[in-house]
Amino acid sequence: MNNVRFLDYLEDARFGMFSIDPYVAGDEPFKGLVVTRHEIDYRRPLGFRAEPVLVETWVTEIRPVRFTLRYEIRDDDTVYVTAMSVIAAYDAERAAPRRLTESELSYLKRYQS
């Protein structure tokens, strides 16, 4: 598998983590997040296969304008990749960083370890 494909897996995991339905349980969606950094450690080769892999994602650090996600791409037996992304809150209208809202901070804290 091409190494760039792993970034696609990380993106899919982030999109899944942050697709919050604003009409369920009072959550409001995240608005204006940008990736400011990726770091990937390739642990084992992952070739083409029919079986799915799991992308475990959790929050390791929360700051007023950014947070850090950690990932493992794995199956039951093997960790193929460990990775980290720094995500910043961004105001597209102002083209500038913004602070995370209380609702966003509360959501992130649910996934912090």
N, CA, C and O of each residue as an XYZ file, in Angstrom:
452
protein
N       0.847     -1.168      0.000
C       0.000      0.000      0.000
C       0.898      1.237      0.000
O       1.928      1.274      0.673
N       0.493      2.232     -0.756
C       1.224      3.492     -0.811
C       1.103      4.219      0.529
O       0.028      4.241      1.130
N       2.200      4.813      0.996
C       2.202      5.493      2.293
C       1.188      6.630      2.373
O       0.664      6.910      3.451
N       0.907      7.279      1.266
C      -0.058      8.388      1.270
C      -1.458      7.885      1.632
O      -2.254      8.634      2.199
N      -1.760      6.650      1.316
C      -3.083      6.087      1.642
C      -3.348      6.110      3.141
O      -4.497      6.237      3.566
N      -2.285      5.988      3.953
C      -2.469      6.049      5.404
C      -3.021      7.408      5.838
O      -3.812      7.484      6.778
N      -2.608      8.479      5.158
C      -3.175      9.804      5.466
C      -4.671      9.832      5.168
O      -5.437     10.484      5.877
N      -5.083      9.128      4.125
C      -6.521      9.019      3.827
C      -7.257      8.332      4.969
O      -8.342      8.760      5.360
N      -6.665      7.261      5.507
C      -7.278      6.564      6.639
C      -7.416      7.500      7.845
O      -8.445      7.503      8.521
N      -6.376      8.290      8.107
C      -6.435      9.233      9.230
C      -7.519     10.280      8.998
O      -8.254     10.636      9.920
N      -7.617     10.771      7.766
C      -8.648     11.754      7.439
C     -10.041     11.159      7.623
O     -10.923     11.804      8.189
N     -10.239      9.938      7.148
C     -11.538      9.277      7.320
C     -11.895      9.155      8.797
O     -13.044      9.371      9.183
N     -10.908      8.807      9.622
C     -11.156      8.685     11.068
C     -11.532     10.034     11.673
O     -12.448     10.110     12.492
N     -10.830     11.101     11.276
C     -11.163     12.442     11.800
C     -12.559     12.857     11.383
O     -13.331     13.353     12.203
N     -12.891     12.658     10.110
C     -14.228     13.030      9.639
C     -15.297     12.260     10.400
O     -16.330     12.820     10.766
N     -15.050     10.981     10.636
C     -15.999     10.184     11.405
C     -16.135     10.675     12.835
O     -17.233     10.715     13.390
N     -15.011     11.046     13.423
C     -15.022     11.511     14.818
C     -15.762     12.840     14.972
O     -16.424     13.070     15.984
N     -15.651     13.715     13.965
C     -16.222     15.055     14.084
C     -17.506     15.267     13.310
O     -17.976     16.402     13.227
N     -18.104     14.215     12.734
C     -19.413     14.410     12.129
C     -20.450     14.334     13.212
O     -21.023     13.282     13.494
N     -20.669     15.457     13.799
C     -21.589     15.565     14.929
C     -22.923     16.062     14.401
O     -22.979     17.061     13.685
N     -23.977     15.381     14.747
C     -25.318     15.791     14.341
C     -25.806     16.863     15.303
O     -26.009     16.581     16.484
N     -26.000     18.096     14.818
C     -26.400     19.181     15.715
C     -27.802     19.012     16.293
O     -28.181     19.733     17.217
N     -28.571     18.071     15.761
C     -29.941     17.892     16.232
C     -30.068     16.757     17.240
O     -31.166     16.448     17.703
N     -28.934     16.134     17.579
C     -28.954     15.026     18.524
C     -28.171     15.424     19.773
O     -27.034     15.883     19.665
N     -28.754     15.257     20.937
C     -28.101     15.464     22.232
C     -27.469     16.837     22.390
O     -26.536     16.993     23.177
N     -27.953     17.834     21.664
C     -27.484     19.198     21.868
C     -26.100     19.508     21.332
O     -25.599     20.612     21.544
N     -25.463     18.564     20.643
C     -24.134     18.840     20.094
C     -24.243     19.790     18.905
O     -25.220     19.763     18.156
N     -23.235     20.617     18.752
C     -23.157     21.441     17.553
C     -21.892     21.048     16.811
O     -20.911     20.649     17.438
N     -21.895     21.151     15.492
C     -20.732     20.695     14.741
C     -19.514     21.589     14.958
O     -19.631     22.770     15.285
N     -18.359     20.993     14.767
C     -17.125     21.775     14.753
C     -17.123     22.593     13.474
O     -17.553     22.118     12.424
N     -16.645     23.810     13.564
C     -16.573     24.657     12.382
C     -15.161     25.182     12.252
O     -14.584     25.686     13.215
N     -14.611     25.066     11.068
C     -13.313     25.646     10.797
C     -12.153     24.985     11.510
O     -11.481     25.625     12.319
N     -11.904     23.720     11.227
C     -10.725     23.039     11.756
C      -9.729     22.824     10.623
O     -10.119     22.480      9.508
N      -8.446     23.027     10.906
C      -7.398     22.771      9.925
C      -6.303     21.931     10.565
O      -5.995     22.089     11.746
N      -5.723     21.045      9.782
C      -4.587     20.255     10.240
C      -3.341     21.124     10.105
O      -3.066     21.671      9.037
N      -2.590     21.244     11.202
C      -1.351     22.027     11.148
C      -0.110     21.144     11.166
O       0.990     21.604     10.857
N      -0.287     19.876     11.527
C       0.866     18.978     11.579
C       0.400     17.525     11.558
O      -0.594     17.171     12.192
N       1.130     16.691     10.825
C       0.962     15.237     10.855
C       2.315     14.611     11.164
O       3.357     15.111     10.740
N       2.284     13.536     11.894
C       3.483     12.743     12.145
C       3.072     11.283     12.065
O       2.116     10.869     12.720
N       3.789     10.495     11.264
C       3.418      9.098     11.063
C       4.642      8.220     11.265
O       5.720      8.501     10.743
N       4.456      7.153     12.031
C       5.482      6.126     12.183
C       4.940      4.845     11.565
O       3.942      4.292     12.025
N       5.608      4.384     10.520
C       5.221      3.159      9.837
C       5.873      1.995     10.573
O       7.096      1.855     10.569
N       5.050      1.165     11.203
C       5.553      0.064     12.042
C       5.721     -1.244     11.275
O       6.728     -1.936     11.422
N       4.724     -1.574     10.457
C       4.733     -2.836      9.703
C       4.114     -2.576      8.337
O       3.258     -1.701      8.210
N       4.527     -3.312      7.320
C       3.901     -3.150      6.009
C       2.447     -3.630      6.030
O       2.101     -4.596      6.712
N       1.628     -2.945      5.283
C       0.225     -3.332      5.135
C      -0.054     -3.442      3.652
O      -0.113     -2.437      2.944
N      -0.226     -4.660      3.188
C      -0.498     -4.890      1.779
C      -1.985     -4.886      1.495
O      -2.805     -4.776      2.407
N      -2.328     -5.007      0.215
C      -3.736     -5.091     -0.176
C      -4.354     -6.319      0.459
O      -3.761     -7.397      0.464
N      -5.547     -6.145      0.992
C      -6.262     -7.254      1.616
C      -7.739     -6.943      1.678
O      -8.135     -5.778      1.641
N      -8.552     -7.968      1.771
C     -10.006     -7.792      1.828
C     -10.466     -7.420      3.233
O     -11.486     -6.748      3.390
N      -9.721     -7.851      4.267
C     -10.124     -7.588      5.638
C      -9.899     -6.117      5.991
O      -8.882     -5.536      5.614
N     -10.839     -5.522      6.706
C     -10.663     -4.118      7.097
C      -9.626     -3.967      8.210
O      -9.305     -4.918      8.923
N      -9.118     -2.748      8.332
C      -8.274     -2.394      9.470
C      -9.043     -1.393     10.323
O      -9.971     -0.736      9.851
N      -8.647     -1.291     11.562
C      -9.269     -0.378     12.510
C      -8.369      0.846     12.667
O      -7.149      0.718     12.763
N      -8.977      2.034     12.693
C      -8.226      3.247     12.995
C      -8.740      3.753     14.338
O      -9.807      4.364     14.415
N      -7.974      3.495     15.391
C      -8.337      3.983     16.718
C      -7.840      5.409     16.843
O      -6.708      5.718     16.470
N      -8.694      6.281     17.373
C      -8.377      7.709     17.450
C      -8.756      8.226     18.822
O      -9.836      7.920     19.327
N      -7.876      9.009     19.429
C      -8.161      9.613     20.721
C      -7.452     10.963     20.825
O      -6.519     11.252     20.076
N      -7.911     11.774     21.760
C      -7.365     13.115     21.994
C      -6.339     13.021     23.116
O      -6.612     12.437     24.164
N      -5.153     13.599     22.894
C      -4.119     13.556     23.931
C      -3.829     14.917     24.547
O      -3.308     14.991     25.660
N      -4.155     15.982     23.847
C      -3.884     17.322     24.384
C      -4.941     18.278     23.866
O      -5.324     18.228     22.698
N      -5.409     19.151     24.751
C      -6.381     20.176     24.361
C      -5.846     21.520     24.830
O      -5.523     21.695     26.005
N      -5.758     22.456     23.914
C      -5.341     23.834     24.206
C      -6.462     24.765     23.745
O      -7.394     24.315     23.077
N      -6.391     26.043     24.085
C      -7.489     26.953     23.707
C      -7.779     27.046     22.207
O      -8.932     27.233     21.818
N      -6.754     26.919     21.358
C      -6.982     27.048     19.913
C      -6.610     25.794     19.126
O      -6.770     25.768     17.905
N      -6.115     24.754     19.803
C      -5.718     23.555     19.065
C      -5.815     22.326     19.955
O      -5.934     22.427     21.176
N      -5.762     21.173     19.320
C      -5.751     19.917     20.053
C      -4.948     18.895     19.262
O      -4.693     19.068     18.070
N      -4.555     17.826     19.951
C      -3.744     16.784     19.335
C      -4.501     15.470     19.351
O      -5.055     15.063     20.372
N      -4.514     14.815     18.200
C      -5.088     13.487     18.067
C      -3.959     12.482     17.906
O      -2.946     12.773     17.271
N      -4.136     11.304     18.480
C      -3.246     10.163     18.263
C      -4.066      9.073     17.599
O      -5.276      8.974     17.801
N      -3.390      8.259     16.804
C      -4.054      7.196     16.064
C      -3.208      5.924     16.099
O      -1.988      5.966     16.259
N      -3.888      4.808     15.947
C      -3.266      3.539     15.599
C      -4.075      2.931     14.461
O      -5.299      2.827     14.541
N      -3.385      2.535     13.414
C      -4.019      1.764     12.348
C      -3.604      0.331     12.608
O      -2.416      0.011     12.615
N      -4.602     -0.542     12.824
C      -4.305     -1.879     13.340
C      -5.371     -2.877     12.950
O      -6.433     -2.525     12.437
N      -5.060     -4.120     13.205
C      -6.061     -5.177     13.220
C      -5.912     -5.875     14.570
O      -5.265     -5.338     15.469
N      -6.491     -7.042     14.726
C      -6.434     -7.723     16.019
C      -5.023     -8.117     16.431
O      -4.730     -8.215     17.622
N      -4.150     -8.343     15.458
C      -2.821     -8.871     15.746
C      -1.678     -7.871     15.594
O      -0.635     -8.037     16.225
N      -1.849     -6.849     14.780
C      -0.717     -6.020     14.381
C      -1.067     -4.540     14.391
O      -2.159     -4.150     13.980
N      -0.122     -3.710     14.870
C      -0.209     -2.260     14.707
C       0.656     -1.921     13.498
O       1.862     -2.164     13.502
N       0.035     -1.362     12.467
C       0.748     -1.033     11.238
C       1.317      0.377     11.270
O       2.408      0.634     10.759
N       0.564      1.285     11.877
C       0.957      2.694     11.898
C       0.556      3.306     13.231
O      -0.520      3.020     13.755
N       1.424      4.148     13.777
C       1.028      5.058     14.840
C       1.195      6.465     14.262
O       2.116      6.721     13.486
N       0.306      7.361     14.643
C       0.338      8.690     14.038
C      -0.187      9.732     15.013
O      -0.787      9.415     16.041
N       0.062     10.988     14.653
C      -0.376     12.124     15.458
C      -0.735     13.263     14.501
O      -0.071     13.468     13.485
N      -1.787     13.994     14.840
C      -2.160     15.204     14.103
C      -2.428     16.324     15.092
O      -3.026     16.103     16.145
N      -1.989     17.511     14.755
C      -2.352     18.702     15.506
C      -3.406     19.422     14.670
O      -3.201     19.698     13.488
N      -4.532     19.718     15.304
C      -5.667     20.340     14.636
C      -5.916     21.701     15.286
O      -5.988     21.804     16.511
N      -6.047     22.738     14.467
C      -6.294     24.082     14.989
C      -7.690     24.543     14.592
O      -8.188     24.235     13.510
N      -8.304     25.291     15.501
C      -9.589     25.925     15.202
C      -9.300     27.125     14.303
O      -8.348     27.867     14.541
N     -10.125     27.314     13.271
C      -9.844     28.319     12.259
C     -11.130     29.025     11.860
O     -12.160     28.386     11.647
N     -11.061     30.334     11.762
C     -12.186     31.150     11.308
C     -11.948     31.484      9.842
O     -11.117     32.334      9.520
N     -12.684     30.810      8.948
C     -12.470     30.991      7.508
C     -12.838     32.402      7.045
O     -12.200     32.937      6.138
N     -13.853     33.006      7.652
C     -14.248     34.360      7.242
C     -13.160     35.380      7.541
O     -12.930     36.294      6.750
N     -12.496     35.228      8.672
C     -11.414     36.152      9.048
C     -10.052     35.676      8.556
O      -9.077     36.425      8.606
N      -9.983     34.437      8.084
C      -8.711     33.816      7.683
C      -7.698     33.912      8.816
O      -6.563     34.354      8.638
N      -8.164     33.473     10.006
C      -7.325     33.583     11.202
C      -7.688     32.478     12.191
O      -8.789     31.929     12.145
N      -6.751     32.159     13.086
C      -7.080     31.196     14.137
C      -8.206     31.724     15.022
O      -8.441     32.929     15.101
N      -8.885     30.810     15.674
C      -9.935     31.177     16.626
C      -9.817     30.270     17.836
O      -9.097     29.272     17.804
N     -10.510     30.608     18.880
C     -10.541     29.760     20.071
C     -11.597     28.673     19.891
O     -12.626     28.894     19.252
N     -11.334     27.508     20.454
C     -12.337     26.452     20.480
C     -13.488     26.890     21.378
O     -13.267     27.510     22.418
N     -14.706     26.570     20.981
C     -15.875     26.926     21.780
C     -15.983     25.988     22.976
O     -15.342     24.937     23.001
N     -16.777     26.356     23.953
C     -17.007     25.485     25.118
C     -17.601     24.150     24.690
O     -17.247     23.103     25.234
N     -18.499     24.188     23.718
C     -19.108     22.955     23.216
C     -18.048     22.051     22.563
O     -18.050     20.839     22.778
N     -17.154     22.636     21.775
C     -16.086     21.862     21.140
C     -15.141     21.271     22.185
O     -14.754     20.106     22.095
N     -14.772     22.084     23.177
C     -13.886     21.600     24.244
C     -14.526     20.446     25.004
O     -13.865     19.457     25.321
N     -15.805     20.578     25.292
C     -16.526     19.523     26.016
C     -16.544     18.233     25.183
O     -16.339     17.146     25.722
N     -16.787     18.350     23.887
C     -16.794     17.184     23.024
C     -15.428     16.508     23.003
O     -15.340     15.285     23.111
N     -14.370     17.288     22.865
C     -13.013     16.741     22.824
C     -12.644     16.017     24.116
O     -11.974     14.985     24.085
N     -13.077     16.552     25.231
C     -12.749     15.952     26.527
C     -13.313     14.545     26.663
O     -12.773     13.739     27.420
N     -14.390     14.234     25.943
C     -14.963     12.885     25.979
C     -14.017     11.849     25.395
O     -14.100     10.667     25.730
N     -13.114     12.290     24.518
C     -12.195     11.373     23.836
C     -10.752     11.519     24.325
O      -9.832     10.950     23.737
N     -10.561     12.272     25.386
C      -9.210     12.501     25.893
C      -8.733     11.338     26.755
O      -9.485     10.804     27.570
N      -7.488     10.958     26.564
C      -6.905      9.931     27.432
C      -5.457     10.265     27.722
O      -4.784      9.523     28.437
